[in-house]
Amino acid sequence: MAKPIEIGLELHGQDARRFHEYMEQPTITNEGRALIREALKRASKESL
């Protein structure tokens, strides 16, 4: 049987707090929106 993959990522202190705050209210930049639009366009062309 295969061994489960362990991510091994642990955040501590300020890094953990910032990550938690971001997950509570994520932000998206204009560049991020453009990437999502492009991904949606490409996915619609690939759909069967």
N, CA, C and O atoms as a Tinker XYZ file with bonds, in Angstrom:
   192  protein
     1  N      0.841000   -1.177000    0.000000    73     2
     2  CA     0.000000    0.000000    0.000000    64     1     3
     3  C      0.890000    1.244000    0.000000    63     2     4     5
     4  O      1.922000    1.277000    0.670000    81     3
     5  N      0.488000    2.246000   -0.742000    73     3     6
     6  CA     1.278000    3.470000   -0.864000    64     5     7
     7  C      1.230000    4.280000    0.429000    63     6     8     9
     8  O      0.218000    4.314000    1.129000    81     7
     9  N      2.340000    4.921000    0.720000    73     7    10
    10  CA     2.425000    5.785000    1.897000    64     9    11
    11  C      1.771000    7.130000    1.570000    63    10    12    13
    12  O      2.034000    7.687000    0.505000    81    11
    13  N      0.925000    7.666000    2.461000    73    11    14
    14  CA     0.297000    8.961000    2.207000    64    13    15
    15  C      1.350000   10.065000    2.052000    63    14    16    17
    16  O      2.400000   10.036000    2.694000    81    15
    17  N      1.050000   11.024000    1.200000    73    15    18
    18  CA     1.944000   12.157000    0.998000    64    17    19
    19  C      1.781000   13.122000    2.160000    63    18    20    21
    20  O      0.665000   13.503000    2.512000    81    19
    21  N      2.884000   13.509000    2.742000    73    19    22
    22  CA     2.847000   14.474000    3.826000    64    21    23
    23  C      3.305000   15.822000    3.285000    63    22    24    25
    24  O      4.389000   15.932000    2.712000    81    23
    25  N      2.488000   16.836000    3.468000    73    23    26
    26  CA     2.817000   18.157000    2.942000    64    25    27
    27  C      4.002000   18.749000    3.691000    63    26    28    29
    28  O      4.929000   19.272000    3.072000    81    27
    29  N      3.981000   18.674000    4.992000    73    27    30
    30  CA     5.107000   19.143000    5.776000    64    29    31
    31  C      5.194000   20.647000    5.939000    63    30    32    33
    32  O      6.229000   21.152000    6.372000    81    31
    33  N      4.157000   21.367000    5.612000    73    31    34
    34  CA     4.167000   22.823000    5.752000    64    33    35
    35  C      3.605000   23.193000    7.113000    63    34    36    37
    36  O      2.488000   22.811000    7.463000    81    35
    37  N      4.386000   23.936000    7.872000    73    35    38
    38  CA     3.934000   24.407000    9.174000    64    37    39
    39  C      4.222000   25.895000    9.277000    63    38    40    41
    40  O      5.344000   26.342000    9.039000    81    39
    41  N      3.211000   26.644000    9.628000    73    39    42
    42  CA     3.371000   28.081000    9.821000    64    41    43
    43  C      3.338000   28.380000   11.309000    63    42    44    45
    44  O      2.567000   27.788000   12.064000    81    43
    45  N      4.187000   29.304000   11.713000    73    43    46
    46  CA     4.268000   29.659000   13.123000    64    45    47
    47  C      4.235000   31.171000   13.269000    63    46    48    49
    48  O      4.589000   31.908000   12.349000    81    47
    49  N      3.805000   31.619000   14.440000    73    47    50
    50  CA     3.870000   33.034000   14.782000    64    49    51
    51  C      3.131000   33.928000   13.815000    63    50    52    53
    52  O      1.985000   33.668000   13.447000    81    51
    53  N      3.818000   35.001000   13.404000    73    51    54
    54  CA     3.215000   36.014000   12.530000    64    53    55
    55  C      2.791000   35.428000   11.185000    63    54    56    57
    56  O      1.764000   35.829000   10.638000    81    55
    57  N      3.560000   34.491000   10.646000    73    55    58
    58  CA     3.190000   33.859000    9.373000    64    57    59
    59  C      1.845000   33.147000    9.500000    63    58    60    61
    60  O      0.999000   33.260000    8.613000    81    59
    61  N      1.642000   32.425000   10.584000    73    59    62
    62  CA     0.384000   31.714000   10.798000    64    61    63
    63  C     -0.773000   32.693000   10.946000    63    62    64    65
    64  O     -1.851000   32.467000   10.396000    81    63
    65  N     -0.558000   33.779000   11.684000    73    63    66
    66  CA    -1.619000   34.786000   11.862000    64    65    67
    67  C     -1.992000   35.436000   10.539000    63    66    68    69
    68  O     -3.174000   35.597000   10.236000    81    67
    69  N     -0.978000   35.817000    9.740000    73    67    70
    70  CA    -1.251000   36.453000    8.450000    64    69    71
    71  C     -1.992000   35.499000    7.512000    63    70    72    73
    72  O     -2.913000   35.911000    6.806000    81    71
    73  N     -1.591000   34.230000    7.504000    73    71    74
    74  CA    -2.262000   33.248000    6.655000    64    73    75
    75  C     -3.723000   33.092000    7.079000    63    74    76    77
    76  O     -4.617000   33.072000    6.233000    81    75
    77  N     -3.960000   32.984000    8.367000    73    75    78
    78  CA    -5.328000   32.837000    8.870000    64    77    79
    79  C     -6.169000   34.062000    8.511000    63    78    80    81
    80  O     -7.313000   33.916000    8.080000    81    79
    81  N     -5.626000   35.252000    8.680000    73    79    82
    82  CA    -6.346000   36.484000    8.333000    64    81    83
    83  C     -6.668000   36.511000    6.842000    63    82    84    85
    84  O     -7.771000   36.891000    6.451000    81    83
    85  N     -5.719000   36.115000    6.017000    73    83    86
    86  CA    -5.951000   36.092000    4.574000    64    85    87
    87  C     -7.061000   35.097000    4.224000    63    86    88    89
    88  O     -7.920000   35.396000    3.394000    81    87
    89  N     -7.049000   33.930000    4.843000    73    87    90
    90  CA    -8.062000   32.919000    4.547000    64    89    91
    91  C     -9.450000   33.379000    4.988000    63    90    92    93
    92  O    -10.452000   32.973000    4.399000    81    91
    93  N     -9.517000   34.212000    6.007000    73    91    94
    94  CA   -10.799000   34.746000    6.456000    64    93    95
    95  C    -11.356000   35.768000    5.459000    63    94    96    97
    96  O    -12.566000   35.815000    5.234000    81    95
    97  N    -10.489000   36.580000    4.868000    73    95    98
    98  CA   -10.901000   37.600000    3.904000    64    97    99
    99  C     -9.866000   37.682000    2.788000    63    98   100   101
   100  O     -9.041000   38.596000    2.766000    81    99
   101  N     -9.912000   36.716000    1.853000    73    99   102
   102  CA    -8.913000   36.726000    0.778000    64   101   103
   103  C     -9.091000   37.934000   -0.147000    63   102   104   105
   104  O    -10.204000   38.418000   -0.358000    81   103
   105  N     -7.991000   38.396000   -0.678000    73   103   106
   106  CA    -8.007000   39.505000   -1.628000    64   105   107
   107  C     -7.566000   38.985000   -2.989000    63   106   108   109
   108  O     -6.881000   37.967000   -3.086000    81   107
   109  N     -7.960000   39.680000   -4.015000    73   107   110
   110  CA    -7.539000   39.303000   -5.364000    64   109   111
   111  C     -7.130000   40.578000   -6.098000    63   110   112   113
   112  O     -7.817000   41.598000   -6.034000    81   111
   113  N     -6.020000   40.500000   -6.784000    73   111   114
   114  CA    -5.518000   41.657000   -7.520000    64   113   115
   115  C     -6.112000   41.670000   -8.927000    63   114   116   117
   116  O     -6.711000   40.689000   -9.369000    81   115
   117  N     -5.941000   42.777000   -9.612000    73   115   118
   118  CA    -6.393000   42.855000  -11.006000    64   117   119
   119  C     -5.669000   41.824000  -11.862000    63   118   120   121
   120  O     -6.257000   41.238000  -12.771000    81   119
   121  N     -4.397000   41.607000  -11.569000    73   119   122
   122  CA    -3.632000   40.600000  -12.303000    64   121   123
   123  C     -4.215000   39.204000  -12.055000    63   122   124   125
   124  O     -4.298000   38.386000  -12.971000    81   123
   125  N     -4.611000   38.945000  -10.825000    73   123   126
   126  CA    -5.235000   37.663000  -10.500000    64   125   127
   127  C     -6.546000   37.472000  -11.237000    63   126   128   129
   128  O     -6.834000   36.380000  -11.726000    81   127
   129  N     -7.344000   38.532000  -11.319000    73   127   130
   130  CA    -8.602000   38.461000  -12.062000    64   129   131
   131  C     -8.344000   38.162000  -13.541000    63   130   132   133
   132  O     -9.059000   37.372000  -14.157000    81   131
   133  N     -7.321000   38.799000  -14.098000    73   131   134
   134  CA    -6.984000   38.570000  -15.506000    64   133   135
   135  C     -6.566000   37.114000  -15.726000    63   134   136   137
   136  O     -6.935000   36.513000  -16.735000    81   135
   137  N     -5.812000   36.552000  -14.808000    73   135   138
   138  CA    -5.410000   35.148000  -14.928000    64   137   139
   139  C     -6.621000   34.221000  -14.885000    63   138   140   141
   140  O     -6.697000   33.249000  -15.637000    81   139
   141  N     -7.561000   34.527000  -14.005000    73   139   142
   142  CA    -8.759000   33.708000  -13.907000    64   141   143
   143  C     -9.583000   33.798000  -15.194000    63   142   144   145
   144  O    -10.081000   32.787000  -15.690000    81   143
   145  N     -9.725000   35.018000  -15.734000    73   143   146
   146  CA   -10.462000   35.182000  -16.993000    64   145   147
   147  C     -9.821000   34.369000  -18.114000    63   146   148   149
   148  O    -10.509000   33.688000  -18.874000    81   147
   149  N     -8.498000   34.448000  -18.206000    73   147   150
   150  CA    -7.774000   33.705000  -19.237000    64   149   151
   151  C     -7.963000   32.200000  -19.052000    63   150   152   153
   152  O     -8.163000   31.475000  -20.026000    81   151
   153  N     -7.902000   31.736000  -17.821000    73   151   154
   154  CA    -8.099000   30.304000  -17.549000    64   153   155
   155  C     -9.506000   29.871000  -17.950000    63   154   156   157
   156  O     -9.683000   28.795000  -18.521000    81   155
   157  N    -10.502000   30.694000  -17.657000    73   155   158
   158  CA   -11.879000   30.364000  -18.032000    64   157   159
   159  C    -12.043000   30.312000  -19.547000    63   158   160   161
   160  O    -12.727000   29.432000  -20.069000    81   159
   161  N    -11.414000   31.259000  -20.257000    73   159   162
   162  CA   -11.485000   31.248000  -21.726000    64   161   163
   163  C    -10.877000   29.985000  -22.288000    63   162   164   165
   164  O    -11.453000   29.341000  -23.165000    81   163
   165  N     -9.701000   29.631000  -21.776000    73   163   166
   166  CA    -9.021000   28.433000  -22.278000    64   165   167
   167  C     -9.804000   27.171000  -21.938000    63   166   168   169
   168  O     -9.884000   26.249000  -22.749000    81   167
   169  N    -10.378000   27.129000  -20.743000    73   167   170
   170  CA   -11.145000   25.950000  -20.327000    64   169   171
   171  C    -12.388000   25.805000  -21.191000    63   170   172   173
   172  O    -12.758000   24.685000  -21.545000    81   171
   173  N    -13.041000   26.905000  -21.539000    73   171   174
   174  CA   -14.255000   26.808000  -22.368000    64   173   175
   175  C    -13.916000   26.310000  -23.771000    63   174   176   177
   176  O    -14.731000   25.623000  -24.388000    81   175
   177  N    -12.745000   26.637000  -24.280000    73   175   178
   178  CA   -12.324000   26.151000  -25.590000    64   177   179
   179  C    -11.999000   24.664000  -25.546000    63   178   180   181
   180  O    -12.170000   23.958000  -26.540000    81   179
   181  N    -11.529000   24.185000  -24.394000    73   179   182
   182  CA   -11.124000   22.786000  -24.247000    64   181   183
   183  C    -12.307000   21.870000  -23.913000    63   182   184   185
   184  O    -12.208000   20.654000  -24.077000    81   183
   185  N    -13.413000   22.434000  -23.452000    73   183   186
   186  CA   -14.547000   21.614000  -23.027000    64   185   187
   187  C    -15.132000   20.826000  -24.192000    63   186   188   189
   188  O    -15.169000   21.287000  -25.333000    81   187
   189  N    -15.578000   19.649000  -23.869000    73   187   190
   190  CA   -16.194000   18.793000  -24.892000    64   189   191
   191  C    -17.687000   18.944000  -24.896000    63   190   192
   192  O    -18.371000   18.300000  -25.691000    81   191
